[in-house]
Amino acid sequence: MPAKRSGPALTPSPFDNAKLERLEAMTPLEEAAEAAAKLLVFREICAHPLALTWQELTQELMSGDPLPCWRAYGRWFELLAQEGLSWREWLIREIRWADNPFSRAALRPQGIPAPLVQAARHDLRCLQILADSQETIAEQMRALGLGIPWPDGEGESPGWDPRSFADWGLSLEALIAHYRRAGVGLCGRYWAFRWGPAGLEGIPTPDLPDWEEIYGYERQKRQLAANTEALLRGDPALHVLLYGARGTGKSSLVKALLRRYGSQGLRLLELRRGDLGQLPQILADLGGWGLPFVLFVDDLSFEADETEFKQLKVLLEGDLVPPPPNVRLYATSNRRHLIREFFGDRPSPQDQEVHAWDTVQEKLSLRDRFGLTLTFTPFSQADYLATVEHLAQRLGLPHPLDTLRRQALLWAQQQNGFSGRTARQFLHALQAGLVEVG
């Protein structure tokens, strides 16, 4: 075998030496500014007004003129105060909420391309440098006579938190798991939505009833919860029609699902009548998010001359393009037949339409397309009083039970009859002092 040739020892190139010297000469703020410029997939974070103000402040601090530094720091501090977060906490939150090619790829079952993984790990290390700059900024501002840093929060933050890692790049797998569990972008920031001109619109503070406060109908609750849990697991789940008497808690149950399962990834989109014409676009958009979505239509019914129900039939059974597996429709209605029908609609020999019964059957078939129908029978007096007692106990009301029942019956007679809604209204009136309990 030919002997190995021993070459000269490798020495750093002039370019490597210059790079090393430049890095050693950089100040922490210069290093942070360079890190911001080198972001690849999380670049959108630096387009936020708070990040732009941070960039302005770091530039002023590097120039060293006190007056512009004070002004820039004041603007940055004001924005931090509006968010109620430190600079580090704000960056972590924005990473959690990020909607970019990497976070979207994390939701896809086929996995994340290797270049995106490398870019995200690189960006996390750059963003760690940005986060660490808050100590340098506070120190330099104190030297200029104005250092009041916004403190870091105490305790654990919900979701992904890289502060337990000395190297944020090592937290990448935990971040991917967070995206898959909690969603990205709007779906990471909000649980409940409406559909607007630009698409999904998050609802910051939705009204979410407590599942345990909805009394009775235990079989219906179990079936609704089991179907929703199947949707969360990615198993086959059914479209659900909650049909029955008014005031029995049908709408409250659907909304309470979000309070119960929102932290597990469930999202809810409330649809209005005018949104039904856009169902194809809505389904295409929701299918791209990956998270389980419940389309909630409250008080579903149609007049005889309305045709929007045909769009719902496509969602319930699909056409050549099946509905997304992560989207299911939950609708409530007080009507057993969802499309109003009159006796005059029934076929007669004088009708011009040859196959008139086919038209009638088309109108009646919408309800049949729901895989699961949950029926809510009217409240009896016993159901009503049991609900009053249950809610009064959860609210910790001190009134004697006999007196509470007597006043509750009077309230039901004067107001809206026996229902869960009437029970809640009675207790709210009691708390507001509108009912005297002797």
C-alpha positions in Angstrom: 0.0 0.0 0.0 1.3 3.4 -0.8 2.3 5.4 2.3 0.0 8.2 3.4 1.3 11.6 2.5 1.4 13.9 5.5 0.3 17.3 4.4 0.8 20.6 6.2 -1.2 21.3 9.3 -4.5 23.1 8.6 -4.3 26.7 9.6 -7.2 29.2 9.8 -7.7 31.2 6.6 -7.4 34.9 6.6 -11.2 35.1 6.3 -11.6 32.9 9.4 -9.2 35.1 11.4 -10.9 38.3 10.4 -14.3 36.8 11.3 -13.0 35.7 14.7 -11.4 39.1 15.4 -14.6 40.9 14.4 -16.7 38.7 16.7 -14.3 39.3 19.6 -14.5 43.0 19.0 -18.3 43.2 18.9 -20.3 44.6 21.8 -23.3 42.7 23.1 -25.7 45.1 21.4 -23.8 44.8 18.1 -24.1 41.0 18.5 -27.8 41.3 19.1 -28.4 43.6 16.1 -26.5 41.1 13.9 -28.5 38.2 15.3 -31.8 40.1 14.4 -30.5 40.6 10.9 -29.6 36.9 10.5 -33.1 35.5 11.3 -34.4 33.1 8.6 -37.9 31.7 9.5 -38.8 33.9 12.4 -38.1 37.2 10.6 -41.7 38.4 11.1 -41.0 38.9 14.8 -38.7 41.7 14.0 -41.4 43.5 11.9 -43.5 44.0 15.0 -43.6 47.6 16.4 -42.1 46.5 19.7 -39.2 44.8 17.9 -38.7 47.8 15.7 -38.6 50.1 18.8 -36.0 47.7 20.3 -33.9 48.0 17.1 -34.1 51.8 17.3 -33.1 51.8 21.0 -30.1 49.5 20.4 -28.9 51.8 17.5 -29.1 54.8 19.8 -27.3 53.1 22.6 -24.5 52.2 20.3 -24.2 55.8 19.2 -24.1 56.9 22.9 -26.1 60.2 22.7 -28.2 60.3 25.9 -31.2 62.3 24.7 -32.2 60.0 21.7 -31.5 57.0 24.0 -34.0 58.3 26.6 -36.6 58.9 24.0 -36.2 55.5 22.4 -36.2 53.8 25.7 -39.4 55.5 26.7 -41.1 54.3 23.6 -39.9 50.7 24.1 -40.8 50.7 27.8 -44.3 52.0 27.0 -44.9 49.2 24.5 -43.6 46.6 27.0 -46.0 48.0 29.6 -48.9 47.7 27.2 -48.1 44.0 26.7 -47.4 43.5 30.5 -44.3 41.5 29.6 -40.6 41.8 29.7 -38.6 41.8 26.5 -37.6 38.1 27.0 -41.2 37.1 27.8 -42.5 38.9 24.8 -40.1 37.2 22.5 -41.0 33.8 23.9 -44.7 34.5 23.4 -44.1 35.6 19.8 -42.2 32.4 19.1 -45.1 30.4 20.5 -47.6 32.2 18.3 -45.4 32.3 15.2 -47.1 31.5 11.8 -44.3 30.7 9.4 -43.1 27.9 7.1 -41.5 26.1 10.0 -44.4 26.2 12.4 -46.9 25.2 9.7 -44.6 22.3 8.7 -44.7 21.1 12.3 -48.4 20.5 12.0 -48.0 18.2 8.9 -47.8 14.5 9.5 -45.2 14.0 6.9 -42.6 15.8 9.0 -40.4 18.9 8.7 -37.8 19.3 5.9 -34.3 19.2 7.3 -33.3 22.8 6.1 -36.3 24.2 8.0 -35.2 22.3 11.1 -31.7 23.7 10.8 -33.0 27.3 10.1 -35.4 27.1 13.2 -32.6 25.9 15.5 -30.3 28.7 14.2 -33.1 31.3 14.7 -33.8 30.2 18.3 -30.1 30.8 19.1 -30.3 34.2 17.5 -33.5 35.1 19.4 -31.8 34.0 22.6 -29.2 36.7 22.0 -32.0 39.2 21.4 -33.6 38.1 24.7 -30.3 38.4 26.6 -29.9 42.0 25.4 -32.4 43.2 27.9 -29.8 43.0 30.7 -27.3 45.0 28.6 -29.9 47.6 27.8 -30.9 48.0 31.5 -27.3 48.3 32.5 -26.5 51.0 29.8 -29.7 52.9 30.6 -28.8 53.0 34.3 -25.4 54.4 33.3 -27.4 57.2 31.5 -29.6 57.8 34.5 -32.8 56.0 33.3 -32.8 52.3 33.9 -36.2 50.9 34.9 -36.3 47.4 33.3 -39.6 45.6 33.0 -39.2 42.5 35.3 -39.4 38.9 34.1 -42.5 37.1 35.2 -42.3 34.6 38.0 -43.3 31.0 37.8 -43.7 28.7 34.8 -45.2 30.0 31.6 -47.9 28.0 29.8 -46.6 26.1 26.8 -43.1 26.0 25.5 -40.6 27.9 27.6 -36.9 27.8 26.6 -35.6 29.4 29.8 -34.8 26.0 31.3 -32.3 25.5 28.4 -28.8 27.1 28.5 -29.0 26.9 24.7 -32.4 27.8 23.2 -31.5 25.7 20.1 -31.8 22.6 22.2 -35.5 23.4 22.9 -36.5 22.9 19.3 -38.2 19.5 19.8 -40.2 20.9 22.7 -41.3 23.8 20.5 -42.4 21.4 17.7 -44.4 19.5 20.3 -46.0 22.7 21.5 -47.1 23.7 18.0 -48.7 20.3 17.5 -50.5 20.5 20.8 -51.5 24.2 20.9 -51.5 25.3 17.2 -49.7 28.1 15.5 -50.5 31.7 14.5 -54.1 32.7 15.2 -54.9 29.2 16.3 -52.1 29.4 18.9 -53.3 32.7 20.1 -57.1 32.1 20.2 -59.5 29.2 20.8 -62.7 30.8 19.4 -63.3 32.4 16.0 -65.7 34.1 13.7 -65.4 34.4 10.0 -64.8 37.9 8.6 -63.9 39.5 5.3 -60.2 38.5 5.7 -61.0 35.0 7.0 -60.6 33.7 10.6 -61.0 36.4 13.3 -60.0 35.5 16.8 -62.3 36.2 19.7 -60.1 37.3 22.6 -62.5 36.7 25.5 -65.2 34.2 24.5 -68.1 33.3 26.8 -67.3 29.7 27.8 -69.7 28.1 30.3 -68.4 25.6 32.8 -69.3 22.0 31.7 -70.1 21.0 35.2 -72.6 23.8 35.7 -74.8 22.5 32.9 -77.1 20.2 34.9 -78.9 17.1 33.7 -78.8 15.4 30.3 -76.0 13.1 31.3 -76.3 10.7 28.4 -76.3 13.6 25.9 -73.2 15.1 27.6 -71.3 11.8 27.5 -72.0 11.2 23.8 -71.1 14.8 22.9 -67.8 14.5 24.9 -67.0 11.1 23.4 -67.5 12.3 19.9 -65.3 15.4 20.5 -62.6 13.3 22.1 -62.6 11.2 18.9 -62.1 14.3 16.8 -59.2 15.3 19.1 -57.6 11.9 18.6 -58.0 12.1 14.9 -60.4 9.2 14.9 -63.6 9.2 12.9 -66.1 11.7 14.4 -69.7 12.6 13.6 -71.5 15.8 12.8 -73.9 16.5 15.7 -77.3 18.0 15.8 -78.5 19.1 19.3 -82.3 19.3 19.0 -84.9 20.1 21.6 -86.7 22.5 23.8 -85.4 26.1 24.2 -83.4 26.9 27.3 -82.2 23.4 27.9 -78.5 24.2 27.5 -77.8 23.0 23.9 -75.7 26.1 22.9 -74.0 26.2 26.4 -72.9 22.6 26.0 -71.2 23.3 22.7 -69.4 26.3 24.0 -68.4 24.5 27.2 -66.6 22.0 25.1 -64.0 24.7 24.2 -63.4 25.4 27.9 -63.0 21.7 28.5 -60.8 20.8 25.5 -59.3 24.0 24.3 -56.0 23.3 26.0 -55.9 20.0 24.1 -56.1 21.7 20.7 -59.8 22.0 20.1 -60.9 25.2 18.3 -64.4 26.5 17.6 -65.6 28.7 14.7 -69.1 30.2 15.2 -70.8 30.5 11.8 -73.6 33.0 11.1 -76.3 32.5 8.4 -74.5 34.7 6.0 -71.3 32.6 6.3 -72.8 29.5 4.9 -72.3 30.6 1.3 -68.6 30.7 1.9 -68.4 27.1 3.3 -66.0 25.8 0.6 -63.5 28.5 1.3 -63.9 28.1 5.1 -63.4 24.3 4.9 -60.3 24.8 2.7 -58.8 27.2 5.2 -59.6 25.1 8.3 -58.2 22.0 6.6 -54.8 23.8 6.3 -54.5 24.5 10.1 -54.5 20.8 11.1 -56.1 21.4 14.5 -59.5 19.9 15.3 -62.2 22.5 14.5 -65.9 22.5 15.5 -68.1 24.6 13.2 -70.8 25.9 15.5 -74.2 27.0 14.0 -76.6 28.1 16.7 -80.4 27.9 16.2 -80.1 26.3 12.7 -83.3 26.5 10.6 -84.2 27.6 7.1 -87.2 29.1 5.5 -88.8 27.2 2.6 -87.4 29.4 -0.1 -83.8 29.5 1.3 -81.1 27.4 -0.4 -78.1 27.8 1.9 -79.0 24.4 3.4 -77.5 22.8 0.2 -74.0 24.1 1.2 -74.5 22.3 4.5 -75.4 19.1 2.8 -72.0 19.2 1.0 -70.2 19.6 4.3 -72.2 16.8 6.0 -71.7 14.3 3.2 -69.1 15.8 0.9 -68.9 15.7 -2.8 -65.9 14.7 -5.0 -63.7 16.6 -2.5 -64.4 15.2 1.0 -64.7 17.6 3.9 -61.5 17.9 6.0 -61.2 15.2 8.6 -60.3 17.8 11.3 -63.6 19.7 10.9 -67.1 18.7 12.2 -70.4 20.6 12.4 -72.2 21.0 15.7 -75.6 22.7 15.2 -78.4 23.4 17.6 -82.0 23.8 16.7 -85.5 24.0 18.3 -87.0 22.5 15.2 -87.0 18.7 14.4 -87.3 19.5 10.7 -84.6 22.1 10.0 -86.4 23.6 6.9 -89.8 25.1 7.4 -92.5 23.3 5.5 -96.2 24.3 4.9 -99.1 22.1 4.0 -99.2 24.0 0.7 -95.7 22.6 0.0 -97.1 19.0 -0.1 -97.7 17.7 -3.7 -101.1 17.7 -5.2 -102.4 16.6 -8.6 -102.5 20.2 -9.7 -98.8 20.8 -9.0 -96.7 21.7 -12.0 -93.6 19.9 -10.7 -93.7 16.3 -11.9 -91.5 14.9 -9.0 -92.8 17.2 -6.2 -92.2 14.6 -3.5 -88.5 14.6 -4.4 -88.4 18.3 -3.5 -90.1 17.6 -0.1 -87.6 14.8 0.6 -84.7 17.0 -0.2 -85.9 19.5 2.4 -86.4 16.7 5.0 -83.1 15.0 4.3 -80.8 17.7 5.9 -81.5 16.4 9.4 -80.8 12.8 8.4 -77.2 13.8 7.3 -76.1 14.5 10.9 -74.5 11.3 12.2 -75.5 12.0 15.8 -78.7 13.6 17.0 -79.0 14.5 20.7 -82.5 15.2 21.9 -83.2 17.6 24.8 -86.6 17.1 26.2 -88.4 20.0 28.0 -87.7 20.6 31.7 -90.1 19.4 34.3 -90.6 21.3 37.5 -88.3 18.7 39.2 -85.6 19.3 36.6 -85.9 23.0 37.1 -85.7 22.9 40.8 -82.8 20.4 40.7 -80.9 22.8 38.4 -81.5 25.8 40.7 -80.2 23.8 43.7 -77.2 22.6 41.7 -76.2 26.1 40.5 -76.9 27.7 43.9 -74.5 25.2 45.5 -71.8 25.9 43.0 -72.2 29.6 43.6 -72.1 29.2 47.3 -75.4 31.0 47.9 -76.4 30.8 51.7 -80.2 30.9 51.3 -82.4 28.2 52.9 -83.3 25.5 50.3 -87.1 25.7 50.9 -87.1 29.4 50.5 -84.9 29.2 47.4 -87.3 26.7 45.8 -90.4 28.7 46.6 -88.9 31.9 45.1 -87.6 29.9 42.1 -91.1 28.6 41.3 -92.6 32.1 41.5 -89.8 33.4 39.2 -90.6 30.7 36.6 -94.3 31.4 36.7 -93.7 35.1 36.1 -90.9 34.8 33.5 -90.1 32.0 31.0 -91.3 28.7 32.5 -89.2 25.7 33.5 -85.8 25.5 31.8 -82.1 25.6 32.6 -81.9 29.2 31.2 -84.7 30.3 33.6 -82.8 28.7 36.5 -79.6 30.7 35.7 -81.6 33.9 35.2 -83.3 33.4 38.6 -80.0 33.0 40.4 -78.5 36.0 38.6 -81.5 38.1 39.6 -81.1 36.8 43.1 -77.4 37.9 43.2 -78.4 41.3 41.7 -80.9 41.9 44.5 -83.9 41.7 42.2 -85.5 38.9 44.1 -86.1 39.1 47.9 -85.6 35.9 49.8 -86.9 36.2 53.3 
